[in-house]
Amino acid sequence: MKKVKITKLTELPDALHPNNIQEGFSKIGFIKREPTLGERFNVGSFSTSGVQEIIDSNTFKTYSSIYKWEVLEDNQDKTS
């Protein structure tokens, strides 16, 4: 699993859920998979609305916002 930090960069002018999450909000948690088109991105207990566009390797757009995410720790290659 990867430990990541997600940060809301901006809210879209036509946001599906306006004023729901403040710009600059960030959350640290574990993910099971990277942002995927058409699916919510889950970081720990936090969940975005459905991903509409992958802007670049660390930025994506949902129905309401644009988020940046970064890997803090990647335990996928570690063995016990």
N, CA, C and O atoms as CSV, one atom per row, in Angstrom:
chain,resi,resn,atom,element,x,y,z
A,1,MET,N,N,0.839,-1.190,0.000
A,1,MET,CA,C,0.000,0.000,0.000
A,1,MET,C,C,0.876,1.242,0.000
A,1,MET,O,O,2.008,1.237,0.483
A,2,LYS,N,N,0.320,2.294,-0.552
A,2,LYS,CA,C,1.040,3.561,-0.594
A,2,LYS,C,C,0.422,4.539,0.402
A,2,LYS,O,O,-0.799,4.625,0.533
A,3,LYS,N,N,1.282,5.268,1.094
A,3,LYS,CA,C,0.836,6.357,1.961
A,3,LYS,C,C,0.968,7.635,1.143
A,3,LYS,O,O,2.045,7.943,0.633
A,4,VAL,N,N,-0.130,8.378,1.019
A,4,VAL,CA,C,-0.126,9.571,0.175
A,4,VAL,C,C,-0.715,10.770,0.904
A,4,VAL,O,O,-1.367,10.648,1.941
A,5,LYS,N,N,-0.460,11.920,0.325
A,5,LYS,CA,C,-1.085,13.164,0.777
A,5,LYS,C,C,-1.874,13.708,-0.406
A,5,LYS,O,O,-1.345,13.818,-1.512
A,6,ILE,N,N,-3.139,14.048,-0.174
A,6,ILE,CA,C,-3.971,14.654,-1.203
A,6,ILE,C,C,-4.300,16.075,-0.749
A,6,ILE,O,O,-4.576,16.315,0.426
A,7,THR,N,N,-4.267,17.014,-1.699
A,7,THR,CA,C,-4.555,18.417,-1.405
A,7,THR,C,C,-5.521,18.956,-2.449
A,7,THR,O,O,-5.318,18.764,-3.648
A,8,LYS,N,N,-6.573,19.633,-1.990
A,8,LYS,CA,C,-7.507,20.276,-2.923
A,8,LYS,C,C,-6.879,21.579,-3.389
A,8,LYS,O,O,-6.608,22.469,-2.583
A,9,LEU,N,N,-6.649,21.690,-4.700
A,9,LEU,CA,C,-6.046,22.899,-5.259
A,9,LEU,C,C,-7.087,23.969,-5.518
A,9,LEU,O,O,-6.894,25.131,-5.162
A,10,THR,N,N,-8.195,23.575,-6.143
A,10,THR,CA,C,-9.220,24.557,-6.507
A,10,THR,C,C,-10.570,23.883,-6.662
A,10,THR,O,O,-10.658,22.679,-6.900
A,11,GLU,N,N,-11.606,24.667,-6.525
A,11,GLU,CA,C,-12.966,24.194,-6.789
A,11,GLU,C,C,-13.365,24.653,-8.180
A,11,GLU,O,O,-13.065,25.778,-8.579
A,12,LEU,N,N,-14.033,23.795,-8.908
A,12,LEU,CA,C,-14.478,24.146,-10.252
A,12,LEU,C,C,-15.643,25.127,-10.202
A,12,LEU,O,O,-16.449,25.070,-9.273
A,13,PRO,N,N,-15.752,26.029,-11.184
A,13,PRO,CA,C,-16.851,27.002,-11.194
A,13,PRO,C,C,-18.225,26.323,-11.274
A,13,PRO,O,O,-19.217,26.858,-10.778
A,14,ASP,N,N,-18.274,25.151,-11.898
A,14,ASP,CA,C,-19.544,24.428,-12.031
A,14,ASP,C,C,-19.553,23.180,-11.138
A,14,ASP,O,O,-20.069,22.134,-11.535
A,15,ALA,N,N,-18.988,23.291,-9.943
A,15,ALA,CA,C,-18.846,22.162,-9.026
A,15,ALA,C,C,-20.184,21.478,-8.756
A,15,ALA,O,O,-21.199,22.135,-8.527
A,16,LEU,N,N,-20.162,20.154,-8.787
A,16,LEU,CA,C,-21.351,19.371,-8.481
A,16,LEU,C,C,-21.760,19.570,-7.023
A,16,LEU,O,O,-22.948,19.635,-6.711
A,17,HIS,N,N,-20.774,19.665,-6.137
A,17,HIS,CA,C,-21.011,19.898,-4.708
A,17,HIS,C,C,-20.239,21.151,-4.281
A,17,HIS,O,O,-19.169,21.037,-3.682
A,18,PRO,N,N,-20.771,22.351,-4.581
A,18,PRO,CA,C,-20.031,23.585,-4.272
A,18,PRO,C,C,-19.870,23.808,-2.766
A,18,PRO,O,O,-20.726,23.433,-1.965
A,19,ASN,N,N,-18.752,24.427,-2.415
A,19,ASN,CA,C,-18.447,24.796,-1.030
A,19,ASN,C,C,-18.457,23.603,-0.082
A,19,ASN,O,O,-18.755,23.751,1.103
A,20,ASN,N,N,-18.137,22.437,-0.593
A,20,ASN,CA,C,-18.155,21.213,0.209
A,20,ASN,C,C,-16.850,21.027,0.979
A,20,ASN,O,O,-16.868,20.687,2.162
A,21,ILE,N,N,-15.720,21.250,0.312
A,21,ILE,CA,C,-14.399,21.090,0.920
A,21,ILE,C,C,-13.586,22.341,0.596
A,21,ILE,O,O,-13.516,22.763,-0.558
A,22,GLN,N,N,-12.984,22.919,1.605
A,22,GLN,CA,C,-12.233,24.158,1.447
A,22,GLN,C,C,-10.973,23.947,0.606
A,22,GLN,O,O,-10.289,22.932,0.743
A,23,GLU,N,N,-10.674,24.911,-0.264
A,23,GLU,CA,C,-9.428,24.862,-1.028
A,23,GLU,C,C,-8.256,24.865,-0.057
A,23,GLU,O,O,-8.275,25.583,0.943
A,24,GLY,N,N,-7.245,24.069,-0.347
A,24,GLY,CA,C,-6.097,23.938,0.538
A,24,GLY,C,C,-6.215,22.783,1.513
A,24,GLY,O,O,-5.234,22.419,2.161
A,25,PHE,N,N,-7.412,22.195,1.627
A,25,PHE,CA,C,-7.611,21.039,2.497
A,25,PHE,C,C,-6.669,19.922,2.082
A,25,PHE,O,O,-6.493,19.667,0.890
A,26,SER,N,N,-6.061,19.252,3.059
A,26,SER,CA,C,-5.219,18.105,2.732
A,26,SER,C,C,-5.499,16.968,3.700
A,26,SER,O,O,-5.960,17.177,4.822
A,27,LYS,N,N,-5.210,15.772,3.240
A,27,LYS,CA,C,-5.443,14.555,4.017
A,27,LYS,C,C,-4.306,13.589,3.711
A,27,LYS,O,O,-3.889,13.457,2.560
A,28,ILE,N,N,-3.812,12.922,4.735
A,28,ILE,CA,C,-2.796,11.895,4.574
A,28,ILE,C,C,-3.424,10.556,4.926
A,28,ILE,O,O,-4.123,10.429,5.932
A,29,GLY,N,N,-3.170,9.567,4.093
A,29,GLY,CA,C,-3.708,8.235,4.348
A,29,GLY,C,C,-3.179,7.238,3.343
A,29,GLY,O,O,-2.329,7.556,2.510
A,30,PHE,N,N,-3.693,6.036,3.435
A,30,PHE,CA,C,-3.254,4.959,2.555
A,30,PHE,C,C,-4.239,4.769,1.414
A,30,PHE,O,O,-5.443,4.968,1.575
A,31,ILE,N,N,-3.709,4.380,0.252
A,31,ILE,CA,C,-4.551,4.103,-0.917
A,31,ILE,C,C,-4.328,2.671,-1.375
A,31,ILE,O,O,-3.258,2.094,-1.180
A,32,LYS,N,N,-5.358,2.119,-1.984
A,32,LYS,CA,C,-5.246,0.788,-2.583
A,32,LYS,C,C,-4.923,0.895,-4.061
A,32,LYS,O,O,-4.311,-0.005,-4.637
A,33,ARG,N,N,-5.344,2.020,-4.687
A,33,ARG,CA,C,-5.049,2.229,-6.108
A,33,ARG,C,C,-4.985,3.719,-6.399
A,33,ARG,O,O,-5.545,4.541,-5.674
A,34,GLU,N,N,-4.292,4.041,-7.476
A,34,GLU,CA,C,-4.123,5.433,-7.892
A,34,GLU,C,C,-5.433,5.953,-8.485
A,34,GLU,O,O,-6.329,5.163,-8.782
A,35,PRO,N,N,-5.558,7.282,-8.662
A,35,PRO,CA,C,-6.786,7.823,-9.248
A,35,PRO,C,C,-7.121,7.140,-10.574
A,35,PRO,O,O,-6.253,6.954,-11.427
A,36,THR,N,N,-8.380,6.772,-10.732
A,36,THR,CA,C,-8.849,6.046,-11.902
A,36,THR,C,C,-10.089,6.736,-12.459
A,36,THR,O,O,-11.009,7.066,-11.711
A,37,LEU,N,N,-10.111,6.953,-13.774
A,37,LEU,CA,C,-11.266,7.622,-14.390
A,37,LEU,C,C,-12.567,6.927,-14.014
A,37,LEU,O,O,-12.671,5.701,-14.049
A,38,GLY,N,N,-13.558,7.739,-13.653
A,38,GLY,CA,C,-14.888,7.242,-13.339
A,38,GLY,C,C,-15.061,6.713,-11.932
A,38,GLY,O,O,-16.168,6.332,-11.550
A,39,GLU,N,N,-13.992,6.680,-11.151
A,39,GLU,CA,C,-14.072,6.153,-9.787
A,39,GLU,C,C,-13.705,7.225,-8.773
A,39,GLU,O,O,-12.983,8.172,-9.082
A,40,ARG,N,N,-14.213,7.060,-7.562
A,40,ARG,CA,C,-13.804,7.930,-6.460
A,40,ARG,C,C,-12.364,7.588,-6.097
A,40,ARG,O,O,-11.934,6.444,-6.241
A,41,PHE,N,N,-11.625,8.587,-5.624
A,41,PHE,CA,C,-10.266,8.351,-5.147
A,41,PHE,C,C,-10.334,8.356,-3.630
A,41,PHE,O,O,-10.703,9.361,-3.022
A,42,ASN,N,N,-9.979,7.234,-3.021
A,42,ASN,CA,C,-10.079,7.067,-1.576
A,42,ASN,C,C,-8.700,7.146,-0.935
A,42,ASN,O,O,-7.782,6.407,-1.289
A,43,VAL,N,N,-8.583,8.063,0.017
A,43,VAL,CA,C,-7.354,8.221,0.803
A,43,VAL,C,C,-7.763,8.033,2.260
A,43,VAL,O,O,-8.352,8.929,2.865
A,44,GLY,N,N,-7.449,6.867,2.821
A,44,GLY,CA,C,-7.927,6.560,4.166
A,44,GLY,C,C,-9.438,6.601,4.172
A,44,GLY,O,O,-10.077,5.927,3.364
A,45,SER,N,N,-10.024,7.382,5.071
A,45,SER,CA,C,-11.482,7.502,5.167
A,45,SER,C,C,-12.035,8.617,4.278
A,45,SER,O,O,-13.252,8.788,4.197
A,46,PHE,N,N,-11.169,9.373,3.614
A,46,PHE,CA,C,-11.595,10.473,2.744
A,46,PHE,C,C,-11.818,9.965,1.326
A,46,PHE,O,O,-11.065,9.130,0.826
A,47,SER,N,N,-12.863,10.480,0.686
A,47,SER,CA,C,-13.185,10.069,-0.679
A,47,SER,C,C,-13.581,11.279,-1.509
A,47,SER,O,O,-14.389,12.101,-1.076
A,48,THR,N,N,-13.008,11.386,-2.708
A,48,THR,CA,C,-13.411,12.461,-3.620
A,48,THR,C,C,-14.658,12.021,-4.379
A,48,THR,O,O,-15.096,10.876,-4.263
A,49,SER,N,N,-15.215,12.928,-5.147
A,49,SER,CA,C,-16.240,12.519,-6.106
A,49,SER,C,C,-15.528,11.835,-7.273
A,49,SER,O,O,-14.299,11.765,-7.287
A,50,GLY,N,N,-16.266,11.343,-8.228
A,50,GLY,CA,C,-15.681,10.579,-9.324
A,50,GLY,C,C,-14.628,11.346,-10.102
A,50,GLY,O,O,-14.795,12.533,-10.382
A,51,VAL,N,N,-13.548,10.672,-10.448
A,51,VAL,CA,C,-12.457,11.269,-11.220
A,51,VAL,C,C,-12.920,11.426,-12.673
A,51,VAL,O,O,-13.344,10.460,-13.306
A,52,GLN,N,N,-12.834,12.650,-13.187
A,52,GLN,CA,C,-13.270,12.960,-14.540
A,52,GLN,C,C,-12.122,13.098,-15.535
A,52,GLN,O,O,-12.295,12.872,-16.733
A,53,GLU,N,N,-10.947,13.471,-15.026
A,53,GLU,CA,C,-9.796,13.685,-15.910
A,53,GLU,C,C,-8.507,13.518,-15.123
A,53,GLU,O,O,-8.389,14.014,-14.002
A,54,ILE,N,N,-7.545,12.825,-15.704
A,54,ILE,CA,C,-6.199,12.748,-15.144
A,54,ILE,C,C,-5.401,13.840,-15.854
A,54,ILE,O,O,-5.120,13.729,-17.047
A,55,ILE,N,N,-5.039,14.885,-15.126
A,55,ILE,CA,C,-4.349,16.034,-15.719
A,55,ILE,C,C,-2.875,15.709,-15.952
A,55,ILE,O,O,-2.342,15.954,-17.034
A,56,ASP,N,N,-2.223,15.158,-14.935
A,56,ASP,CA,C,-0.849,14.666,-15.064
A,56,ASP,C,C,-0.652,13.593,-14.016
A,56,ASP,O,O,-1.625,13.173,-13.390
A,57,SER,N,N,0.559,13.138,-13.803
A,57,SER,CA,C,0.793,11.998,-12.923
A,57,SER,C,C,0.441,12.270,-11.461
A,57,SER,O,O,0.312,11.326,-10.682
A,58,ASN,N,N,0.284,13.522,-11.073
A,58,ASN,CA,C,-0.036,13.844,-9.688
A,58,ASN,C,C,-1.227,14.783,-9.525
A,58,ASN,O,O,-1.470,15.277,-8.424
A,59,THR,N,N,-1.970,15.038,-10.594
A,59,THR,CA,C,-3.085,15.973,-10.529
A,59,THR,C,C,-4.272,15.404,-11.286
A,59,THR,O,O,-4.119,14.841,-12.370
A,60,PHE,N,N,-5.467,15.556,-10.702
A,60,PHE,CA,C,-6.664,15.060,-11.371
A,60,PHE,C,C,-7.860,15.954,-11.064
A,60,PHE,O,O,-7.856,16.719,-10.099
A,61,LYS,N,N,-8.881,15.839,-11.907
A,61,LYS,CA,C,-10.098,16.635,-11.779
A,61,LYS,C,C,-11.268,15.706,-11.461
A,61,LYS,O,O,-11.412,14.639,-12.058
A,62,THR,N,N,-12.104,16.133,-10.507
A,62,THR,CA,C,-13.321,15.398,-10.168
A,62,THR,C,C,-14.517,16.209,-10.676
A,62,THR,O,O,-14.339,17.171,-11.423
A,63,TYR,N,N,-15.722,15.830,-10.277
A,63,TYR,CA,C,-16.922,16.588,-10.628
A,63,TYR,C,C,-16.920,17.982,-10.004
A,63,TYR,O,O,-17.616,18.877,-10.483
A,64,SER,N,N,-16.141,18.170,-8.937
A,64,SER,CA,C,-16.202,19.433,-8.203
A,64,SER,C,C,-14.876,20.162,-8.052
A,64,SER,O,O,-14.867,21.373,-7.834
A,65,SER,N,N,-13.762,19.458,-8.161
A,65,SER,CA,C,-12.486,20.048,-7.755
A,65,SER,C,C,-11.313,19.530,-8.569
A,65,SER,O,O,-11.423,18.584,-9.349
A,66,ILE,N,N,-10.185,20.194,-8.351
A,66,ILE,CA,C,-8.908,19.705,-8.865
A,66,ILE,C,C,-8.038,19.408,-7.653
A,66,ILE,O,O,-7.897,20.234,-6.751
A,67,TYR,N,N,-7.455,18.208,-7.652
A,67,TYR,CA,C,-6.630,17.730,-6.543
A,67,TYR,C,C,-5.229,17.387,-7.019
A,67,TYR,O,O,-5.009,17.001,-8.167
A,68,LYS,N,N,-4.286,17.543,-6.088
A,68,LYS,CA,C,-2.913,17.080,-6.295
A,68,LYS,C,C,-2.670,16.001,-5.244
A,68,LYS,O,O,-3.123,16.117,-4.105
A,69,TRP,N,N,-1.953,14.953,-5.634
A,69,TRP,CA,C,-1.606,13.924,-4.668
A,69,TRP,C,C,-0.142,13.570,-4.812
A,69,TRP,O,O,0.428,13.675,-5.898
A,70,GLU,N,N,0.468,13.148,-3.710
A,70,GLU,CA,C,1.879,12.783,-3.729
A,70,GLU,C,C,2.114,11.579,-2.837
A,70,GLU,O,O,1.509,11.454,-1.772
A,71,VAL,N,N,2.990,10.703,-3.275
A,71,VAL,CA,C,3.328,9.508,-2.511
A,71,VAL,C,C,4.321,9.904,-1.413
A,71,VAL,O,O,5.362,10.502,-1.687
A,72,LEU,N,N,3.981,9.560,-0.176
A,72,LEU,CA,C,4.866,9.809,0.957
A,72,LEU,C,C,5.687,8.567,1.289
A,72,LEU,O,O,6.839,8.660,1.711
A,73,GLU,N,N,5.066,7.394,1.089
A,73,GLU,CA,C,5.738,6.138,1.393
A,73,GLU,C,C,5.112,5.042,0.543
A,73,GLU,O,O,3.889,4.958,0.424
A,74,ASP,N,N,5.952,4.210,-0.041
A,74,ASP,CA,C,5.464,3.117,-0.877
A,74,ASP,C,C,5.941,1.797,-0.287
A,74,ASP,O,O,7.124,1.466,-0.356
A,75,ASN,N,N,5.012,1.052,0.290
A,75,ASN,CA,C,5.356,-0.224,0.937
A,75,ASN,C,C,5.153,-1.409,0.004
A,75,ASN,O,O,5.296,-2.552,0.440
A,76,GLN,N,N,4.830,-1.183,-1.249
A,76,GLN,CA,C,4.531,-2.278,-2.169
A,76,GLN,C,C,5.735,-3.148,-2.446
A,76,GLN,O,O,5.581,-4.345,-2.691
A,77,ASP,N,N,6.911,-2.593,-2.416
A,77,ASP,CA,C,8.112,-3.356,-2.753
A,77,ASP,C,C,8.800,-3.953,-1.533
A,77,ASP,O,O,9.781,-4.685,-1.669
A,78,LYS,N,N,8.293,-3.646,-0.338
A,78,LYS,CA,C,8.925,-4.151,0.882
A,78,LYS,C,C,8.381,-5.544,1.210
A,78,LYS,O,O,7.201,-5.828,1.005
A,79,THR,N,N,9.245,-6.385,1.712
A,79,THR,CA,C,8.818,-7.729,2.127
A,79,THR,C,C,8.911,-7.841,3.631
A,79,THR,O,O,9.720,-7.165,4.266
A,80,SER,N,N,8.094,-8.683,4.190
A,80,SER,CA,C,8.076,-8.847,5.647
A,80,SER,C,C,9.118,-9.841,6.092
A,80,SER,O,O,9.248,-10.106,7.287
